[in-house]
């Protein structure tokens, strides 16, 4: 901002001249507010040529005070909005997120605020440089306008017999169709060339506003607020009948980088739980490790990167707990996760960076896909799952559903030979004894045929010591019932990677010299397999690998 003052002999005249780039500091600090409507920018940068004030018998200090007051008067008098139709896209998005928060806080009933003063409270939370002093009435008017736009766009989405332009995100139809339909709903014409911005969020607000909250499900008893994923195209939350967890499916991308800035897309799940800076993440999909924000057990951590230094890889899931409850989140792919605020879980779902992070890769994480001469960032689709349990009860869900996510059922199909399918195929099949089932805390990790008379079997215990009162115990698997139609002739336990016998590996185990107390927590292991009983025991978190040999004559006849 450039301000010049010119003084003459009495009476003194004061001119405030030059070009006022209003709120330049705010624009710099808040990069998301860089883009404004052209008309707003022109109004904000127009030179002041006639603003003046008469000053008589005053000191230089008072003159400076008059200058400041003149500028303040200019700022506030030229920016008081008469309507909110010109709000920038990012300001509209911020308003929508505030409404989502209020809906989840149960401050709305049937789409209307319980307290009429709520509109003014929302207005005060908005930080819009181009609209200082925005009123609650103006916010209510903007929300009503958004609701009308949503109804018009939903009218388009409900139409049948026409195509859909994915690039424009609107109906693909000729002018005659638009002219005909606009007679029934004139508001749809604004979406002829471009769809409705923030449609997923508006759909959450206006399609389900009659419910007790945006997410009316068993999750609501945990005071949970789930914001729609920012920066993506779509996020859908589902609660299936018979299930006590929510499934969130998201589609994100391509991430825009036209502004020259890389971006990381995260989602935050926020509760009122008091978690004392503590959260838990899995280690390679197995045991869960306690994490404490800004703290390391083995050394004094000097916090220089409060966000990056608290992010951890998530392969299976992450959870937080307080004295009463647990909030668990499971993922269908490897992502980054953290808890930067008590009671909150944050997942990084997608990112696109333009600069190398100097961590050894030697290139920027800027994956693109090219069609002809057009290249753009990747679009990803995935899911995560969340549930609230009483403290100490969440492990069953994490382990059971986590195994379902990791090893889903696969459907296989084959060609049918006329009507003789049942004659050439077995309509039902079970590899194990029909009366037998694996223990709930055991999973088959690998079952691979190596030769005709030999298979590789790898079994794993799913629970840690003390993780669950019922399942954190030694479990047994009966091999004769696992292979009821086979005669087992020999069982050899191997190393985890199956490249040497376990007995030989134990002989070569190094004996390390340890400084300080040599006591270690007692580890529960299963006993060696008895060649007669053929029962495999597994302690908590134990994985055991075997070569199982069958009688070839028995296999040939079965």
Beta strands, then each sheet from edge to edge (+ up, - down):
strand 1: 12-15
strand 2: 52-55
strand 3: 108-109
strand 4: 112-113
strand 5: 163-165
strand 6: 170-172
strand 7: 225-226
strand 8: 234-238
strand 9: 246-252
strand 10: 263-270
strand 11: 278-282
strand 12: 288-292
strand 13: 312-314
strand 14: 317-321
strand 15: 325-331
strand 16: 335-338
strand 17: 344-352
strand 18: 368-371
strand 19: 374-377
strand 20: 380-390
strand 21: 442-451
strand 22: 454-461
strand 23: 475-478
strand 24: 488-494
strand 25: 535-538
strand 26: 543-550
sheet 1: 1+ 2-
sheet 2: 3+ 4-
sheet 3: 5+ 6-
sheet 4: 7+ 10- 17+ 16- 13+
sheet 5: 8+ 9- 20+ 15- 14+ 11- 12+
sheet 6: 18+ 19-
sheet 7: 21+ 22- 26+ 24-
sheet 8: 23+ 25-
end
